[in-house]
C-alpha cells in the first residue's frame, strides 16, 4: 500500500493528459475574422470547428464566423436559406488537432436544380408576410419551402421588418438564428410550407452565388 499515492497520481495523469483538447474560440457576427481569439478546453474530442457564412439582404452581404469546440451540425455541411433578395449560407469546416480551427472559408459550389419548386418573394419593412407572385427552382439540398416573418437587426443598427418565402435545407431552417450575419430581434413566423411541385433529382450541396 506504500505505493498507492504514486499509483493514484499516475492514474490521474494518464486520465487527464490528452483528454482535454484545446480549440480556438471566437465569434464575429459582422466580419470574416475575429478581433481576438482565446483558447478554450473542449473536453474529450478529436478536433475543432469553424463555421463561416453570410446573410445577404438585397445586394449587401453580412459575413460571420464562429470558431470553437465541435457543434451538433455535421462537418462539411451547408445550412442554407435562399430567397429573392435574401440569402443565408454557412459552411461547417472541421479539423483534427489542438487549436486547429481554420480561417473563414466557403468553397465554391456550382450545383444544379433538384426538382423542388417553391413560392419565392421578399419584402422589407413588412412583418405580415409577402405575397408570392413568382416561383423558383430550388438547388442542391435545399429541399424545403419556408416562409419567414420577423425583424432582423443589421450591423448599422437598423431593424427592418422582413418577410420572405424561400428554398431552404433542414440545417438552415433549424439553425437560422444561431449563425447569422444579422441579429434576429423578433420572429413572428418561420415555417415549412408546401412546395408548388416536386420532381426530385440527385444533388448534395446548397446553391452558392
KOLZA-381162 format. One record per residue (C-alpha): residue in three letters; residue number from 1; y, x, z. Coordinates in Angstrom, 2 decimals, padded with zeros to 5 digits, always signed. Layout:
N
+-----+-----+---------+---------+---------+
: res :   n :      c2 :      c1 :      c3 :
+-----+-----+---------+---------+---------+
: ALA : NUM :       Y :       X :       Z :
...
+-----+-----+---------+---------+---------+
This chain:
209
+-----+-----+---------+---------+---------+
: res :   n :      c2 :      c1 :      c3 :
+-----+-----+---------+---------+---------+
: UNK :   1 : +000.00 : +000.00 : +000.00 :
: UNK :   2 : +002.27 : +003.03 : +000.25 :
: UNK :   3 : +002.90 : +002.85 : -003.50 :
: UNK :   4 : +003.79 : -000.86 : -003.54 :
: UNK :   5 : +007.61 : -000.36 : -003.67 :
: UNK :   6 : +007.22 : +002.10 : -006.53 :
: UNK :   7 : +004.86 : -000.26 : -008.40 :
: UNK :   8 : +007.28 : -003.17 : -007.96 :
: UNK :   9 : +010.15 : -001.04 : -009.30 :
: UNK :  10 : +008.10 : -000.03 : -012.36 :
: UNK :  11 : +007.12 : -003.67 : -012.98 :
: UNK :  12 : +010.75 : -004.78 : -012.72 :
: UNK :  13 : +011.87 : -002.03 : -015.10 :
: UNK :  14 : +009.19 : -002.94 : -017.64 :
: UNK :  15 : +010.07 : -006.63 : -017.39 :
: UNK :  16 : +013.82 : -006.17 : -017.69 :
: UNK :  17 : +014.02 : -003.39 : -020.27 :
: UNK :  18 : +014.11 : -004.68 : -023.83 :
: UNK :  19 : +014.00 : -008.30 : -022.73 :
: UNK :  20 : +017.73 : -008.98 : -022.86 :
: UNK :  21 : +019.19 : -008.36 : -026.30 :
: UNK :  22 : +022.95 : -007.96 : -026.70 :
: UNK :  23 : +024.88 : -009.62 : -029.54 :
: UNK :  24 : +028.50 : -009.54 : -030.65 :
: UNK :  25 : +030.34 : -012.70 : -029.64 :
: UNK :  26 : +033.49 : -014.27 : -031.08 :
: UNK :  27 : +034.75 : -017.43 : -032.77 :
: UNK :  28 : +037.73 : -017.90 : -035.04 :
: UNK :  29 : +038.40 : -021.43 : -036.31 :
: UNK :  30 : +041.07 : -020.22 : -038.74 :
: UNK :  31 : +040.02 : -016.98 : -040.37 :
: UNK :  32 : +037.23 : -014.82 : -041.74 :
: UNK :  33 : +037.48 : -012.22 : -038.95 :
: UNK :  34 : +037.86 : -012.23 : -035.18 :
: UNK :  35 : +040.78 : -010.50 : -033.49 :
: UNK :  36 : +038.43 : -009.28 : -030.76 :
: UNK :  37 : +034.71 : -009.22 : -030.04 :
: UNK :  38 : +032.66 : -008.78 : -026.91 :
: UNK :  39 : +029.00 : -008.02 : -026.39 :
: UNK :  40 : +027.00 : -010.72 : -024.58 :
: UNK :  41 : +023.46 : -010.98 : -023.28 :
: UNK :  42 : +021.28 : -013.31 : -025.34 :
: UNK :  43 : +018.03 : -013.14 : -023.42 :
: UNK :  44 : +014.59 : -012.63 : -024.91 :
: UNK :  45 : +015.49 : -012.89 : -028.61 :
: UNK :  46 : +014.90 : -010.59 : -031.55 :
: UNK :  47 : +018.33 : -010.70 : -033.18 :
: UNK :  48 : +021.79 : -012.19 : -033.57 :
: UNK :  49 : +023.57 : -014.64 : -035.87 :
: UNK :  50 : +026.81 : -015.09 : -037.80 :
: UNK :  51 : +027.94 : -018.45 : -039.15 :
: UNK :  52 : +030.53 : -018.13 : -041.94 :
: UNK :  53 : +032.18 : -021.06 : -043.62 :
: UNK :  54 : +035.23 : -023.05 : -044.59 :
: UNK :  55 : +036.72 : -026.51 : -044.71 :
: UNK :  56 : +038.72 : -027.26 : -047.87 :
: UNK :  57 : +041.33 : -030.02 : -047.85 :
: UNK :  58 : +042.57 : -030.60 : -051.38 :
: UNK :  59 : +043.14 : -027.07 : -052.74 :
: UNK :  60 : +043.55 : -025.25 : -049.41 :
: UNK :  61 : +040.58 : -023.51 : -047.77 :
: UNK :  62 : +040.47 : -023.01 : -043.99 :
: UNK :  63 : +037.78 : -020.37 : -043.25 :
: UNK :  64 : +036.00 : -019.98 : -039.93 :
: UNK :  65 : +033.50 : -017.56 : -038.39 :
: UNK :  66 : +031.17 : -017.54 : -035.39 :
: UNK :  67 : +029.25 : -014.52 : -034.10 :
: UNK :  68 : +026.84 : -014.75 : -031.21 :
: UNK :  69 : +023.34 : -015.44 : -029.97 :
: UNK :  70 : +020.83 : -017.33 : -032.14 :
: UNK :  71 : +021.55 : -021.05 : -032.58 :
: UNK :  72 : +019.47 : -024.13 : -033.35 :
: UNK :  73 : +020.27 : -024.04 : -037.10 :
: UNK :  74 : +017.64 : -022.10 : -039.13 :
: UNK :  75 : +018.58 : -018.77 : -040.71 :
: UNK :  76 : +019.77 : -018.66 : -044.34 :
: UNK :  77 : +020.66 : -022.38 : -044.25 :
: UNK :  78 : +023.75 : -024.17 : -045.62 :
: UNK :  79 : +025.34 : -027.03 : -043.63 :
: UNK :  80 : +027.38 : -028.89 : -046.30 :
: UNK :  81 : +029.57 : -031.95 : -046.83 :
: UNK :  82 : +031.18 : -032.23 : -050.28 :
: UNK :  83 : +033.71 : -034.84 : -051.42 :
: UNK :  84 : +036.73 : -035.25 : -053.69 :
: UNK :  85 : +039.48 : -033.02 : -052.20 :
: UNK :  86 : +037.26 : -032.27 : -049.19 :
: UNK :  87 : +034.59 : -029.62 : -048.80 :
: UNK :  88 : +032.81 : -028.35 : -045.67 :
: UNK :  89 : +030.36 : -025.48 : -046.06 :
: UNK :  90 : +028.78 : -022.99 : -043.70 :
: UNK :  91 : +026.16 : -020.29 : -044.12 :
: UNK :  92 : +023.90 : -019.05 : -041.31 :
: UNK :  93 : +023.08 : -015.33 : -041.55 :
: UNK :  94 : +020.64 : -013.81 : -039.05 :
: UNK :  95 : +019.82 : -010.18 : -038.31 :
: UNK :  96 : +017.35 : -008.26 : -036.16 :
: UNK :  97 : +018.53 : -005.76 : -033.57 :
: UNK :  98 : +021.19 : -005.16 : -030.96 :
: UNK :  99 : +024.80 : -006.21 : -031.79 :
: UNK : 100 : +023.80 : -006.53 : -035.45 :
: UNK : 101 : +025.94 : -009.60 : -036.30 :
: UNK : 102 : +027.07 : -009.32 : -039.94 :
: UNK : 103 : +030.64 : -009.97 : -041.07 :
: UNK : 104 : +031.88 : -013.08 : -042.96 :
: UNK : 105 : +029.51 : -013.81 : -045.80 :
: UNK : 106 : +028.85 : -016.77 : -048.09 :
: UNK : 107 : +026.61 : -015.90 : -051.05 :
: UNK : 108 : +027.38 : -017.21 : -054.49 :
: UNK : 109 : +025.21 : -020.20 : -055.16 :
: UNK : 110 : +025.10 : -021.90 : -058.56 :
: UNK : 111 : +022.82 : -024.90 : -058.16 :
: UNK : 112 : +022.19 : -027.94 : -060.28 :
: UNK : 113 : +022.26 : -031.67 : -059.71 :
: UNK : 114 : +019.50 : -033.06 : -057.50 :
: UNK : 115 : +019.28 : -036.63 : -058.81 :
: UNK : 116 : +021.20 : -038.32 : -055.97 :
: UNK : 117 : +024.31 : -040.31 : -056.91 :
: UNK : 118 : +026.82 : -041.11 : -054.13 :
: UNK : 119 : +030.12 : -043.01 : -053.82 :
: UNK : 120 : +032.97 : -040.50 : -053.94 :
: UNK : 121 : +036.54 : -040.79 : -052.59 :
: UNK : 122 : +039.11 : -039.11 : -050.32 :
: UNK : 123 : +042.37 : -040.30 : -048.74 :
: UNK : 124 : +044.92 : -038.59 : -046.49 :
: UNK : 125 : +046.77 : -040.43 : -043.71 :
: UNK : 126 : +044.07 : -043.08 : -043.54 :
: UNK : 127 : +041.51 : -043.66 : -040.78 :
: UNK : 128 : +040.42 : -047.08 : -042.03 :
: UNK : 129 : +038.23 : -045.90 : -044.91 :
: UNK : 130 : +038.83 : -045.09 : -048.57 :
: UNK : 131 : +037.70 : -047.45 : -051.27 :
: UNK : 132 : +035.35 : -045.66 : -053.62 :
: UNK : 133 : +036.13 : -046.22 : -057.28 :
: UNK : 134 : +034.06 : -043.28 : -058.53 :
: UNK : 135 : +030.60 : -041.78 : -058.11 :
: UNK : 136 : +029.28 : -038.22 : -058.10 :
: UNK : 137 : +026.01 : -036.47 : -058.85 :
: UNK : 138 : +025.06 : -034.53 : -055.70 :
: UNK : 139 : +023.86 : -030.95 : -055.98 :
: UNK : 140 : +021.48 : -028.62 : -054.20 :
: UNK : 141 : +020.07 : -030.02 : -050.96 :
: UNK : 142 : +022.94 : -032.48 : -050.47 :
: UNK : 143 : +020.58 : -035.48 : -050.29 :
: UNK : 144 : +022.67 : -037.76 : -048.04 :
: UNK : 145 : +025.55 : -040.06 : -048.91 :
: UNK : 146 : +028.01 : -040.19 : -046.00 :
: UNK : 147 : +031.25 : -041.92 : -045.02 :
: UNK : 148 : +033.81 : -040.41 : -042.64 :
: UNK : 149 : +036.89 : -041.86 : -040.92 :
: UNK : 150 : +038.81 : -039.79 : -038.41 :
: UNK : 151 : +041.63 : -037.41 : -037.65 :
: UNK : 152 : +041.49 : -033.66 : -038.32 :
: UNK : 153 : +043.93 : -031.06 : -036.96 :
: UNK : 154 : +044.91 : -028.36 : -039.43 :
: UNK : 155 : +045.87 : -024.82 : -038.33 :
: UNK : 156 : +049.57 : -025.75 : -038.81 :
: UNK : 157 : +049.17 : -028.37 : -036.05 :
: UNK : 158 : +049.37 : -031.45 : -038.27 :
: UNK : 159 : +046.78 : -034.16 : -037.57 :
: UNK : 160 : +046.40 : -036.31 : -040.68 :
: UNK : 161 : +044.09 : -039.27 : -040.80 :
: UNK : 162 : +041.21 : -038.54 : -043.14 :
: UNK : 163 : +038.77 : -040.86 : -044.88 :
: UNK : 164 : +036.14 : -039.84 : -047.41 :
: UNK : 165 : +032.79 : -040.69 : -048.96 :
: UNK : 166 : +030.71 : -037.71 : -049.95 :
: UNK : 167 : +027.44 : -035.92 : -050.57 :
: UNK : 168 : +026.02 : -034.01 : -047.59 :
: UNK : 169 : +022.88 : -032.43 : -046.23 :
: UNK : 170 : +021.45 : -033.16 : -042.79 :
: UNK : 171 : +022.71 : -029.87 : -041.31 :
: UNK : 172 : +026.25 : -030.59 : -042.45 :
: UNK : 173 : +026.08 : -034.16 : -041.17 :
: UNK : 174 : +024.77 : -033.09 : -037.75 :
: UNK : 175 : +027.00 : -030.02 : -037.27 :
: UNK : 176 : +030.29 : -031.04 : -038.88 :
: UNK : 177 : +032.26 : -030.90 : -035.59 :
: UNK : 178 : +030.54 : -027.73 : -034.34 :
: UNK : 179 : +031.62 : -025.29 : -037.06 :
: UNK : 180 : +034.72 : -026.20 : -038.99 :
: UNK : 181 : +037.93 : -024.67 : -040.28 :
: UNK : 182 : +039.79 : -027.68 : -038.88 :
: UNK : 183 : +039.57 : -029.29 : -035.44 :
: UNK : 184 : +038.31 : -032.85 : -035.17 :
: UNK : 185 : +040.72 : -034.87 : -032.98 :
: UNK : 186 : +039.29 : -038.35 : -033.45 :
: UNK : 187 : +036.16 : -039.78 : -035.05 :
: UNK : 188 : +036.05 : -043.47 : -035.90 :
: UNK : 189 : +033.02 : -043.27 : -038.17 :
: UNK : 190 : +030.64 : -040.72 : -039.61 :
: UNK : 191 : +027.58 : -042.42 : -041.00 :
: UNK : 192 : +024.93 : -042.20 : -043.70 :
: UNK : 193 : +025.48 : -044.82 : -046.39 :
: UNK : 194 : +023.18 : -045.99 : -049.22 :
: UNK : 195 : +023.13 : -043.92 : -052.43 :
: UNK : 196 : +024.01 : -045.51 : -055.75 :
: UNK : 197 : +020.98 : -044.02 : -057.45 :
: UNK : 198 : +018.10 : -041.67 : -056.58 :
: UNK : 199 : +016.10 : -039.60 : -059.07 :
: UNK : 200 : +015.13 : -036.55 : -057.02 :
: UNK : 201 : +014.94 : -033.13 : -058.64 :
: UNK : 202 : +013.88 : -029.78 : -057.15 :
: UNK : 203 : +016.82 : -027.80 : -055.70 :
: UNK : 204 : +017.29 : -025.87 : -052.45 :
: UNK : 205 : +020.89 : -024.91 : -051.74 :
: UNK : 206 : +024.18 : -026.74 : -051.45 :
: UNK : 207 : +026.94 : -026.59 : -054.03 :
: UNK : 208 : +029.44 : -023.76 : -053.65 :
: UNK : 209 : +032.73 : -023.84 : -055.54 :
+-----+-----+---------+---------+---------+
